[in-house]
Amino acid sequence: VQLQASGGGLVQAGVSLRLSCGASGITFRRYDMGWYRQAPGKQRELVATISPTGATSYAESVLGRFTISRDNDKNTTYLQMNSLKPEDTADYYCNARQYRAGNYWGQGTLVTVSS
């Protein structure tokens, strides 16, 4: 199983970024997909999730600014991040989870937002 995250970078506050996570080795359409982040010195936290049926949930801190989506034909999940803030700076990790089937993590992609 591989989860390949990409799209991070160094940006100024207020701009947008889109992260992508391509999955292989799993039946993608059956998995809950999620984005987590971990800032320096802090615990990893949930950012957003999307179910196989497309139901989404968000951390309060990103609600209204971030949008998670998925393309089951491309085995890819996305995180559209708008109005980025310095406090969004973190390593962002992709997660794939299915009850009794697996719980997988990708490598992080670093997002740095300067003020």
CYANA upper distance limits for C-alpha pairs under 8 A (distance plus 0.5 A):
  1 VAL  CA     23 ALA  CA      7.95
  1 VAL  CA     24 SER  CA      6.18
  1 VAL  CA     25 GLY  CA      4.83
  1 VAL  CA     26 ILE  CA      6.84
  1 VAL  CA    104 TYR  CA      8.07
  2 GLN  CA     22 GLY  CA      8.45
  2 GLN  CA     23 ALA  CA      6.20
  2 GLN  CA     24 SER  CA      5.75
  2 GLN  CA     25 GLY  CA      6.94
  2 GLN  CA    106 GLY  CA      7.27
  3 LEU  CA     21 CYS  CA      6.72
  3 LEU  CA     22 GLY  CA      6.14
  3 LEU  CA     23 ALA  CA      5.09
  3 LEU  CA     24 SER  CA      7.15
  3 LEU  CA     94 CYS  CA      7.42
  3 LEU  CA     95 ASN  CA      8.20
  3 LEU  CA    104 TYR  CA      8.16
  3 LEU  CA    105 TRP  CA      7.00
  3 LEU  CA    106 GLY  CA      4.93
  3 LEU  CA    107 GLN  CA      7.82
  4 GLN  CA     20 SER  CA      8.43
  4 GLN  CA     21 CYS  CA      5.73
  4 GLN  CA     22 GLY  CA      5.62
  4 GLN  CA     23 ALA  CA      6.96
  4 GLN  CA     94 CYS  CA      8.41
  4 GLN  CA    106 GLY  CA      6.24
  4 GLN  CA    107 GLN  CA      7.25
  5 ALA  CA     19 LEU  CA      7.54
  5 ALA  CA     20 SER  CA      6.07
  5 ALA  CA     21 CYS  CA      4.72
  5 ALA  CA     22 GLY  CA      7.06
  5 ALA  CA     93 TYR  CA      7.63
  5 ALA  CA     94 CYS  CA      6.96
  5 ALA  CA    106 GLY  CA      6.88
  5 ALA  CA    107 GLN  CA      7.00
  5 ALA  CA    108 GLY  CA      7.13
  5 ALA  CA    109 THR  CA      6.63
  6 SER  CA     19 LEU  CA      6.23
  6 SER  CA     20 SER  CA      5.82
  6 SER  CA     21 CYS  CA      6.91
  6 SER  CA    109 THR  CA      6.36
  7 GLY  CA     17 LEU  CA      7.65
  7 GLY  CA     18 ARG  CA      6.51
  7 GLY  CA     19 LEU  CA      4.98
  7 GLY  CA     20 SER  CA      6.64
  7 GLY  CA    109 THR  CA      7.52
  8 GLY  CA     17 LEU  CA      7.81
  8 GLY  CA     18 ARG  CA      8.23
  8 GLY  CA     19 LEU  CA      6.87
  8 GLY  CA    109 THR  CA      5.75
  8 GLY  CA    110 LEU  CA      5.60
  8 GLY  CA    111 VAL  CA      5.29
  8 GLY  CA    112 THR  CA      8.33
  9 GLY  CA    110 LEU  CA      6.68
  9 GLY  CA    111 VAL  CA      5.52
  9 GLY  CA    112 THR  CA      6.62
 10 LEU  CA    111 VAL  CA      6.64
 10 LEU  CA    112 THR  CA      5.18
 10 LEU  CA    113 VAL  CA      6.47
 10 LEU  CA    114 SER  CA      7.92
 11 VAL  CA     15 VAL  CA      7.43
 11 VAL  CA    111 VAL  CA      8.35
 11 VAL  CA    112 THR  CA      6.77
 11 VAL  CA    113 VAL  CA      5.55
 11 VAL  CA    114 SER  CA      6.72
 12 GLN  CA     84 LEU  CA      8.24
 12 GLN  CA    113 VAL  CA      5.83
 12 GLN  CA    114 SER  CA      5.25
 12 GLN  CA    115 SER  CA      6.56
 13 ALA  CA     83 SER  CA      7.41
 13 ALA  CA     84 LEU  CA      5.75
 13 ALA  CA     85 LYS  CA      5.55
 13 ALA  CA     86 PRO  CA      6.80
 13 ALA  CA    113 VAL  CA      6.16
 13 ALA  CA    114 SER  CA      6.20
 13 ALA  CA    115 SER  CA      5.82
 14 GLY  CA     82 ASN  CA      7.64
 14 GLY  CA     83 SER  CA      4.68
 14 GLY  CA     84 LEU  CA      5.40
 14 GLY  CA     85 LYS  CA      6.94
 15 VAL  CA     82 ASN  CA      6.71
 15 VAL  CA     83 SER  CA      5.90
 15 VAL  CA     84 LEU  CA      6.24
 16 SER  CA     80 GLN  CA      7.90
 16 SER  CA     81 MET  CA      5.90
 16 SER  CA     82 ASN  CA      4.83
 16 SER  CA     83 SER  CA      6.54
 16 SER  CA     84 LEU  CA      6.74
 17 LEU  CA     80 GLN  CA      6.64
 17 LEU  CA     81 MET  CA      5.70
 17 LEU  CA     82 ASN  CA      7.16
 18 ARG  CA     78 TYR  CA      7.26
 18 ARG  CA     79 LEU  CA      6.04
 18 ARG  CA     80 GLN  CA      4.89
 18 ARG  CA     81 MET  CA      6.36
 19 LEU  CA     78 TYR  CA      5.99
 19 LEU  CA     79 LEU  CA      5.48
 19 LEU  CA     80 GLN  CA      6.93
 19 LEU  CA     81 MET  CA      8.36
 20 SER  CA     76 THR  CA      7.24
 20 SER  CA     77 THR  CA      6.36
 20 SER  CA     78 TYR  CA      5.03
 20 SER  CA     79 LEU  CA      7.02
 21 CYS  CA     76 THR  CA      5.88
 21 CYS  CA     77 THR  CA      5.72
 21 CYS  CA     78 TYR  CA      6.78
 21 CYS  CA     94 CYS  CA      6.85
 22 GLY  CA     74 LYS  CA      8.17
 22 GLY  CA     75 ASN  CA      6.36
 22 GLY  CA     76 THR  CA      4.89
 22 GLY  CA     77 THR  CA      7.18
 23 ALA  CA     28 PHE  CA      7.43
 23 ALA  CA     75 ASN  CA      5.99
 23 ALA  CA     76 THR  CA      6.58
 24 SER  CA     28 PHE  CA      8.21
 24 SER  CA     75 ASN  CA      7.76
 27 THR  CA     31 TYR  CA      7.65
 28 PHE  CA     72 ASN  CA      7.09
 28 PHE  CA     75 ASN  CA      6.18
 29 ARG  CA     52 PRO  CA      6.17
 29 ARG  CA     72 ASN  CA      6.04
 29 ARG  CA     75 ASN  CA      8.00
 30 ARG  CA     52 PRO  CA      6.01
 30 ARG  CA     98 GLN  CA      7.47
 31 TYR  CA     51 SER  CA      7.41
 31 TYR  CA     52 PRO  CA      6.31
 31 TYR  CA     96 ALA  CA      6.43
 31 TYR  CA     97 ARG  CA      5.88
 31 TYR  CA     98 GLN  CA      5.47
 32 ASP  CA     49 THR  CA      7.50
 32 ASP  CA     50 ILE  CA      6.32
 32 ASP  CA     51 SER  CA      4.97
 32 ASP  CA     52 PRO  CA      6.20
 32 ASP  CA     96 ALA  CA      6.28
 32 ASP  CA     97 ARG  CA      5.63
 32 ASP  CA     98 GLN  CA      6.63
 33 MET  CA     49 THR  CA      6.13
 33 MET  CA     50 ILE  CA      5.85
 33 MET  CA     51 SER  CA      6.94
 33 MET  CA     52 PRO  CA      8.43
 33 MET  CA     77 THR  CA      7.59
 33 MET  CA     94 CYS  CA      7.87
 33 MET  CA     95 ASN  CA      6.14
 33 MET  CA     96 ALA  CA      5.19
 33 MET  CA     97 ARG  CA      6.91
 34 GLY  CA     46 LEU  CA      8.14
 34 GLY  CA     47 VAL  CA      7.97
 34 GLY  CA     48 ALA  CA      6.10
 34 GLY  CA     49 THR  CA      4.60
 34 GLY  CA     50 ILE  CA      6.78
 34 GLY  CA     94 CYS  CA      6.32
 34 GLY  CA     95 ASN  CA      5.42
 34 GLY  CA     96 ALA  CA      6.95
 35 TRP  CA     46 LEU  CA      6.94
 35 TRP  CA     47 VAL  CA      5.94
 35 TRP  CA     48 ALA  CA      5.86
 35 TRP  CA     49 THR  CA      6.89
 35 TRP  CA     79 LEU  CA      8.00
 35 TRP  CA     92 TYR  CA      7.20
 35 TRP  CA     93 TYR  CA      6.10
 35 TRP  CA     94 CYS  CA      5.25
 35 TRP  CA     95 ASN  CA      6.61
 36 TYR  CA     44 ARG  CA      7.05
 36 TYR  CA     45 GLU  CA      5.94
 36 TYR  CA     46 LEU  CA      4.92
 36 TYR  CA     47 VAL  CA      5.46
 36 TYR  CA     48 ALA  CA      7.54
 36 TYR  CA     92 TYR  CA      6.16
 36 TYR  CA     93 TYR  CA      5.57
 36 TYR  CA     94 CYS  CA      6.93
 36 TYR  CA     95 ASN  CA      7.96
 37 ARG  CA     44 ARG  CA      5.94
 37 ARG  CA     45 GLU  CA      5.96
 37 ARG  CA     46 LEU  CA      7.07
 37 ARG  CA     47 VAL  CA      7.12
 37 ARG  CA     90 ALA  CA      6.30
 37 ARG  CA     91 ASP  CA      5.90
 37 ARG  CA     92 TYR  CA      4.76
 37 ARG  CA     93 TYR  CA      6.33
 38 GLN  CA     42 LYS  CA      6.73
 38 GLN  CA     43 GLN  CA      6.40
 38 GLN  CA     44 ARG  CA      4.75
 38 GLN  CA     45 GLU  CA      6.79
 38 GLN  CA     90 ALA  CA      5.69
 38 GLN  CA     91 ASP  CA      5.77
 38 GLN  CA     92 TYR  CA      7.09
 39 ALA  CA     43 GLN  CA      7.73
 39 ALA  CA     44 ARG  CA      7.82
 39 ALA  CA     89 THR  CA      6.89
 39 ALA  CA     90 ALA  CA      4.67
 39 ALA  CA     91 ASP  CA      6.82
 40 PRO  CA     90 ALA  CA      7.43
 46 LEU  CA     58 TYR  CA      8.37
 46 LEU  CA     59 ALA  CA      7.04
 47 VAL  CA     58 TYR  CA      6.29
 47 VAL  CA     59 ALA  CA      5.63
 47 VAL  CA     62 VAL  CA      7.62
 48 ALA  CA     56 THR  CA      7.61
 48 ALA  CA     57 SER  CA      5.99
 48 ALA  CA     58 TYR  CA      4.83
 48 ALA  CA     59 ALA  CA      6.72
 48 ALA  CA     67 THR  CA      8.40
 48 ALA  CA     68 ILE  CA      6.94
 49 THR  CA     56 THR  CA      5.99
 49 THR  CA     57 SER  CA      5.82
 49 THR  CA     58 TYR  CA      7.16
 49 THR  CA     68 ILE  CA      7.39
 50 ILE  CA     54 GLY  CA      6.07
 50 ILE  CA     55 ALA  CA      5.90
 50 ILE  CA     56 THR  CA      4.91
 50 ILE  CA     57 SER  CA      7.19
 50 ILE  CA     68 ILE  CA      7.21
 50 ILE  CA     69 SER  CA      7.35
 50 ILE  CA     70 ARG  CA      8.10
 51 SER  CA     55 ALA  CA      5.65
 51 SER  CA     56 THR  CA      7.02
 54 GLY  CA     69 SER  CA      8.06
 54 GLY  CA     70 ARG  CA      8.15
 56 THR  CA     68 ILE  CA      7.67
 58 TYR  CA     62 VAL  CA      7.16
 58 TYR  CA     63 LEU  CA      6.31
 59 ALA  CA     63 LEU  CA      6.74
 62 VAL  CA     66 PHE  CA      6.08
 65 ARG  CA     81 MET  CA      6.64
 65 ARG  CA     82 ASN  CA      5.61
 65 ARG  CA     83 SER  CA      6.73
 65 ARG  CA     84 LEU  CA      8.33
 66 PHE  CA     79 LEU  CA      7.19
 66 PHE  CA     80 GLN  CA      5.94
 66 PHE  CA     81 MET  CA      4.96
 66 PHE  CA     82 ASN  CA      6.47
 67 THR  CA     78 TYR  CA      8.49
 67 THR  CA     79 LEU  CA      6.15
 67 THR  CA     80 GLN  CA      5.53
 67 THR  CA     81 MET  CA      7.12
 68 ILE  CA     77 THR  CA      7.78
 68 ILE  CA     78 TYR  CA      6.11
 68 ILE  CA     79 LEU  CA      5.06
 68 ILE  CA     80 GLN  CA      6.83
 69 SER  CA     77 THR  CA      6.19
 69 SER  CA     78 TYR  CA      5.71
 69 SER  CA     79 LEU  CA      7.08
 70 ARG  CA     75 ASN  CA      8.18
 70 ARG  CA     76 THR  CA      6.30
 70 ARG  CA     77 THR  CA      4.64
 70 ARG  CA     78 TYR  CA      6.52
 71 ASP  CA     75 ASN  CA      6.51
 71 ASP  CA     76 THR  CA      5.88
 71 ASP  CA     77 THR  CA      6.71
 72 ASN  CA     76 THR  CA      7.03
 84 LEU  CA     88 ASP  CA      6.98
 84 LEU  CA    113 VAL  CA      7.31
 85 LYS  CA     89 THR  CA      8.08
 85 LYS  CA    113 VAL  CA      6.66
 85 LYS  CA    114 SER  CA      8.26
 85 LYS  CA    115 SER  CA      8.00
 86 PRO  CA    112 THR  CA      7.83
 86 PRO  CA    113 VAL  CA      5.16
 86 PRO  CA    114 SER  CA      6.10
 86 PRO  CA    115 SER  CA      6.48
 87 GLU  CA    113 VAL  CA      8.06
 88 ASP  CA    111 VAL  CA      8.02
 88 ASP  CA    112 THR  CA      7.99
 88 ASP  CA    113 VAL  CA      7.23
 89 THR  CA    110 LEU  CA      8.23
 89 THR  CA    111 VAL  CA      5.86
 89 THR  CA    112 THR  CA      5.07
 89 THR  CA    113 VAL  CA      5.93
 90 ALA  CA    110 LEU  CA      6.47
 90 ALA  CA    111 VAL  CA      6.02
 90 ALA  CA    112 THR  CA      7.08
 91 ASP  CA    108 GLY  CA      5.85
 91 ASP  CA    109 THR  CA      5.89
 91 ASP  CA    110 LEU  CA      4.80
 91 ASP  CA    111 VAL  CA      6.58
 92 TYR  CA    108 GLY  CA      5.63
 92 TYR  CA    109 THR  CA      5.69
 92 TYR  CA    110 LEU  CA      6.60
 92 TYR  CA    111 VAL  CA      7.56
 93 TYR  CA    105 TRP  CA      7.46
 93 TYR  CA    106 GLY  CA      6.48
 93 TYR  CA    107 GLN  CA      6.66
 93 TYR  CA    108 GLY  CA      5.11
 93 TYR  CA    109 THR  CA      7.12
 94 CYS  CA    105 TRP  CA      6.35
 94 CYS  CA    106 GLY  CA      5.73
 94 CYS  CA    107 GLN  CA      7.91
 94 CYS  CA    108 GLY  CA      7.89
 95 ASN  CA    103 ASN  CA      7.71
 95 ASN  CA    104 TYR  CA      6.12
 95 ASN  CA    105 TRP  CA      5.18
 95 ASN  CA    106 GLY  CA      6.94
 96 ALA  CA    102 GLY  CA      8.17
 96 ALA  CA    103 ASN  CA      6.22
 96 ALA  CA    104 TYR  CA      5.62
 96 ALA  CA    105 TRP  CA      7.08
 97 ARG  CA    101 ALA  CA      8.10
 97 ARG  CA    102 GLY  CA      6.18
 97 ARG  CA    103 ASN  CA      4.87
 97 ARG  CA    104 TYR  CA      6.88
 98 GLN  CA    102 GLY  CA      5.95
 98 GLN  CA    103 ASN  CA      7.01
